[in-house]
Amino acid sequence: MVSTLGRIFKMKIPRLAVSCGLLFGALALYGADQQAITVAWPTLQTLNSDLPLSQQKSAAQQLDGKTVAVPGFMVPLEDDLDHVTEFLLVPFAGACIHVPPPPPNQMIYVKMNGNKQVHVTFTDPIMVTGQMKISTVISPYGDVSYEMVGMTIKPYQQ
């Protein structure tokens, strides 16, 4: 025979475990944004897209697989003028509109996590946080040296 206290523990412990799991998961997601490495464009420019990665020792290579935050400007890759799930992040407004586009090491292909739609902005600077990967991506504007799974986008404030 199980005591009343035993029955309470049997019912409450699983609920408590689930609640703690949800709380710690939410804190981990919040913490991921807080622990992102802020990266400036001069660091990304150290990657030489003309050489194999095995022949380089650039500061940018240290960012591969890391969660980073990069400021820049959006170049939408979709036709919707209000919201997109993928875009290029570039160091200055109007890049890619004029020929030639920036070099590959000055563009990041961003695909939002879970196909999350984000508001399109052409002239306002943004800060994109996500997991960075060194990878050649072919875009309508030329080759891109980086891709990122975007987690958050915020207005950039210096």
C-alpha positions as CSV (number, residue, x, y, z in Angstrom):
1,M,0.0,0.0,0.0
2,V,1.4,3.3,-1.1
3,S,1.1,6.2,1.4
4,T,-0.5,9.5,0.6
5,L,2.9,11.1,0.5
6,G,4.1,8.4,-2.0
7,R,1.2,9.1,-4.3
8,I,1.9,12.9,-4.2
9,F,5.5,12.3,-5.1
10,K,4.5,9.9,-8.0
11,M,2.2,12.6,-9.4
12,K,4.3,15.7,-8.7
13,I,7.8,14.5,-9.6
14,P,7.2,13.9,-13.3
15,R,5.4,17.3,-13.6
16,L,8.3,19.0,-11.8
17,A,10.8,17.3,-14.1
18,V,9.0,18.5,-17.2
19,S,8.6,22.0,-15.8
20,C,12.4,22.2,-15.0
21,G,13.2,20.8,-18.4
22,L,11.1,23.5,-20.1
23,L,12.6,26.2,-17.8
24,F,16.2,25.2,-18.5
25,G,15.5,24.8,-22.2
26,A,14.2,28.4,-22.3
27,L,17.2,29.6,-20.4
28,A,19.5,27.8,-22.7
29,L,17.9,29.5,-25.7
30,Y,18.1,32.9,-24.0
31,G,21.7,32.2,-23.0
32,A,22.6,31.3,-26.6
33,D,21.8,34.9,-27.7
34,Q,23.7,36.3,-24.7
35,Q,26.9,34.2,-25.4
36,A,27.2,35.0,-29.1
37,I,30.6,36.2,-30.2
38,T,30.2,39.7,-31.8
39,V,32.1,39.7,-35.1
40,A,33.2,42.7,-37.1
41,W,33.5,42.6,-40.9
42,P,37.3,43.0,-40.9
43,T,37.5,39.6,-39.2
44,L,35.4,38.0,-41.8
45,Q,37.5,39.5,-44.5
46,T,40.5,37.5,-43.3
47,L,39.1,34.5,-45.1
48,N,40.6,34.1,-48.6
49,S,38.0,32.5,-50.9
50,D,40.6,31.8,-53.5
51,L,42.5,29.3,-51.3
52,P,41.4,26.0,-49.8
53,L,40.6,26.2,-46.1
54,S,43.4,23.7,-45.4
55,Q,46.0,26.3,-46.7
56,Q,44.7,29.1,-44.5
57,K,45.1,30.2,-40.9
58,S,42.6,33.1,-40.7
59,A,40.8,34.6,-37.8
60,A,37.5,33.9,-39.6
61,Q,38.2,30.1,-39.5
62,Q,37.9,30.2,-35.7
63,L,34.2,31.2,-36.1
64,D,33.2,28.0,-38.0
65,G,30.4,26.3,-36.1
66,K,30.2,29.1,-33.4
67,T,27.2,31.2,-32.4
68,V,28.0,34.7,-33.6
69,A,26.4,38.1,-33.8
70,V,27.2,40.2,-36.9
71,P,25.9,43.7,-37.8
72,G,25.1,44.5,-41.3
73,F,22.4,45.2,-43.9
74,M,19.8,42.9,-45.5
75,V,19.7,41.9,-49.1
76,P,16.5,39.9,-49.5
77,L,16.6,36.7,-51.7
78,E,12.8,36.3,-51.9
79,D,10.2,38.2,-53.8
80,D,8.1,39.2,-50.8
81,L,8.8,42.8,-50.0
82,D,7.6,42.6,-46.4
83,H,8.9,39.3,-44.9
84,V,11.6,36.8,-45.9
85,T,13.1,33.6,-44.5
86,E,16.5,34.0,-46.3
87,F,18.7,36.9,-47.2
88,L,22.3,38.0,-47.6
89,L,23.9,40.0,-44.8
90,V,26.4,42.5,-46.2
91,P,28.6,45.2,-44.5
92,F,27.0,48.3,-46.2
93,A,23.6,49.4,-47.4
94,G,23.0,49.0,-51.1
95,A,25.5,46.3,-51.6
96,C,24.6,43.9,-54.4
97,I,22.4,46.5,-56.0
98,H,25.4,48.0,-57.7
99,V,27.7,46.0,-59.8
100,P,30.0,44.4,-58.8
101,P,28.8,42.8,-55.6
102,P,31.0,42.6,-52.5
103,P,33.6,39.8,-52.4
104,P,32.5,36.4,-51.1
105,N,34.1,37.0,-47.7
106,Q,31.9,40.1,-47.2
107,M,28.6,38.3,-47.6
108,I,26.7,35.9,-45.3
109,Y,23.8,33.8,-46.6
110,V,21.3,33.7,-43.7
111,K,18.5,31.2,-43.6
112,M,16.2,31.7,-40.6
113,N,15.9,28.8,-38.2
114,G,12.6,27.0,-38.7
115,N,11.8,29.2,-41.7
116,K,10.9,32.0,-39.4
117,Q,9.9,35.1,-41.3
118,V,11.6,38.4,-40.6
119,H,10.7,41.9,-41.6
120,V,12.6,43.2,-44.7
121,T,14.7,46.3,-44.2
122,F,17.0,47.6,-46.8
123,T,18.5,50.7,-45.2
124,D,18.3,50.1,-41.5
125,P,21.3,48.2,-39.9
126,I,20.5,45.0,-38.2
127,M,22.3,42.6,-35.8
128,V,21.9,38.9,-36.8
129,T,22.7,36.2,-34.3
130,G,23.1,32.6,-35.4
131,Q,25.4,29.7,-36.0
132,M,28.1,30.5,-38.5
133,K,29.5,28.1,-41.0
134,I,32.2,28.6,-43.6
135,S,30.8,27.3,-46.8
136,T,30.5,28.4,-50.4
137,V,27.0,29.3,-51.3
138,I,25.9,30.3,-54.8
139,S,23.6,33.3,-54.8
140,P,22.1,35.5,-57.5
141,Y,24.7,38.1,-56.5
142,G,27.7,35.7,-56.7
143,D,29.5,33.3,-54.4
144,V,29.2,33.8,-50.7
145,S,31.8,32.5,-48.2
146,Y,29.6,32.1,-45.1
147,E,26.2,30.7,-44.2
148,M,24.3,31.2,-41.0
149,V,21.3,29.7,-39.4
150,G,19.7,32.8,-38.1
151,M,18.2,32.7,-34.6
152,T,17.5,36.4,-33.9
153,I,17.5,39.7,-35.7
154,K,17.5,43.0,-33.9
155,P,18.0,46.6,-34.9
156,Y,21.7,47.4,-34.7
157,Q,22.7,50.2,-32.3
158,Q,26.3,51.3,-32.1
